[in-house]
């Protein structure tokens, strides 16, 4: 498990004053003036950066970093990813999880029969949803206590799994 969590991706520049267009589906806004984040193409080579300005515009964050106020200084960051250090995050409450930690876990029923793996997590208005690959098919399972009986570092146990097969 990585010590860094993805919090947004730079998808372009905005204007000539060094603003970066950031696409983020994080539930908590990390793009606040003064926040420290990490920037890189992956978690192996990260650069520590400070947010020097941020605003929300047409579904994306527009941010400047390290007082770089010129498009020529920031173009190299397009397609880079913003990360946050897991140690700087708030502690999770009981039965709360980071989606990234659930992806790759096995899907088992209440008899511990393995069916597949979690391929993605979706944050929908009604509830979070597990996307799983089961026997080569994409299956969606609501991530709610009526179905989720147990979550470990290895598997997610689902009650009434047959309803989704």
C-alpha positions in Angstrom: 0.0 0.0 0.0 1.4 3.3 -1.1 1.9 6.1 1.5 0.6 8.6 -1.0 -3.0 9.0 -2.2 -3.9 10.5 -5.6 -5.9 13.7 -5.1 -6.0 15.2 -8.6 -4.5 15.2 -12.1 -3.3 18.2 -14.1 -5.1 18.1 -17.4 -3.9 21.4 -18.8 -3.0 25.0 -18.3 -5.4 28.0 -18.0 -4.4 31.4 -19.3 -0.8 32.7 -19.3 -0.3 33.3 -15.5 0.7 29.8 -14.5 -2.7 28.4 -13.5 -3.0 24.6 -13.8 -6.4 22.9 -14.6 -6.8 20.1 -12.1 -9.4 17.3 -12.4 -10.2 15.9 -9.0 -12.9 13.5 -7.7 -11.6 13.7 -4.1 -14.4 14.3 -1.6 -12.2 16.7 0.4 -10.8 19.8 -1.3 -7.0 19.7 -1.0 -6.5 22.6 -3.3 -6.4 25.4 -0.7 -3.8 28.2 -0.6 -1.0 27.2 1.7 -1.6 23.4 1.5 1.4 21.2 0.8 0.9 18.5 -1.8 3.2 16.2 -3.8 3.4 16.3 -7.6 4.8 13.7 -10.0 4.0 11.3 -12.8 3.9 8.5 -10.2 4.8 8.1 -6.5 8.4 7.1 -7.3 9.6 10.7 -8.1 7.6 13.3 -6.2 8.2 17.0 -5.8 6.8 18.8 -2.8 4.8 21.8 -3.8 2.8 24.5 -2.1 -0.5 25.7 -3.4 -0.2 29.5 -3.8 -3.7 30.1 -5.2 -6.7 28.0 -6.0 -10.2 28.5 -7.3 -13.0 26.3 -8.7 -14.0 27.0 -12.3 -16.3 24.9 -14.6 -15.9 21.6 -12.7 -12.1 21.9 -12.3 -9.7 23.4 -9.9 -7.4 26.2 -11.2 -4.3 26.2 -9.0 -0.9 27.8 -9.0 2.0 26.2 -7.2 5.3 27.5 -5.7 4.5 31.1 -6.9 5.1 30.0 -10.5 3.0 32.7 -12.3 4.0 32.0 -15.9 2.7 29.4 -18.3 6.2 28.6 -19.5 7.2 27.5 -16.0 4.3 25.1 -15.5 3.6 23.5 -18.9 5.9 20.7 -18.0 3.5 19.6 -15.2 0.6 18.8 -17.6 -0.4 15.1 -17.0 1.3 15.1 -13.6 -0.7 13.9 -10.6 -1.1 15.6 -7.2 -0.7 13.3 -4.2 -1.2 13.8 -0.5 0.8 12.0 2.1 -1.4 9.4 3.9 0.2 10.5 7.2 -1.2 14.0 6.7 -4.7 12.7 6.3 -7.3 12.6 9.1 -7.7 9.3 10.8 -10.5 7.1 9.3 -13.5 6.2 11.5 -14.6 2.6 11.9 -15.9 1.2 8.7 -14.4 4.0 6.6 -12.0 3.2 3.8 -10.0 4.9 1.1 -11.2 3.7 -2.3 -7.6 3.1 -3.4 -7.2 0.5 -0.5 -10.2 -1.5 -1.6 -9.2 -1.9 -5.3 -7.6 -5.2 -5.8 -9.3 -6.9 -2.8 -11.0 -10.3 -3.4 -14.7 -10.6 -3.4 -16.0 -13.5 -1.3 -19.4 -14.6 -0.1 -20.4 -15.5 3.5 -19.1 -19.0 2.9 -15.6 -17.6 2.0 -16.0 -18.7 -1.6 -13.9 -16.4 -3.8 -15.7 -14.9 -6.8 -13.4 -12.2 -8.2 -11.7 -8.9 -7.4 -12.6 -5.2 -6.9 -11.6 -3.3 -10.0 -12.8 0.1 -9.1 -14.9 2.1 -6.6 -17.6 4.6 -7.8 -18.8 7.4 -5.6 -22.5 7.8 -6.7 -25.1 10.1 -5.1 -27.1 7.2 -3.5 -24.0 5.3 -2.2 -20.6 4.2 -3.1 -20.5 1.2 -5.4 -18.0 -1.6 -5.9 -17.1 -2.5 -9.5 -15.9 -6.1 -9.5 -14.7 -8.5 -12.2 -16.5 -11.8 -11.6 -16.0 -14.5 -14.1 -15.0 -12.0 -16.8 -18.2 -9.9 -16.2 -18.3 -6.4 -14.7 -20.6 -6.4 -11.7 -21.7 -3.4 -9.6 -22.4 -4.0 -5.9 -23.6 -1.2 -3.5 -21.1 -0.6 -0.8 -23.7 -0.5 2.0 -24.0 -2.3 5.3 -26.9 -4.4 4.0 -24.5 -6.2 1.7 -21.0 -5.6 3.1 -20.4 -8.0 6.0 -16.6 -7.6 6.5 -13.7 -5.8 5.0 -10.1 -7.0 5.6 -6.8 -6.3 3.9 -7.4 -9.4 1.7 -11.1 -9.5 0.9 -14.6 -7.9 1.0 -17.2 -10.3 2.3 -20.6 -9.7 0.6 -23.9 -11.1 1.8 -26.5 -12.0 -0.8 -23.8 -11.9 -3.6 -26.0 -14.2 -5.7 -28.3 -11.2 -6.3 -25.6 -9.5 -8.4 -24.4 -12.5 -10.4 
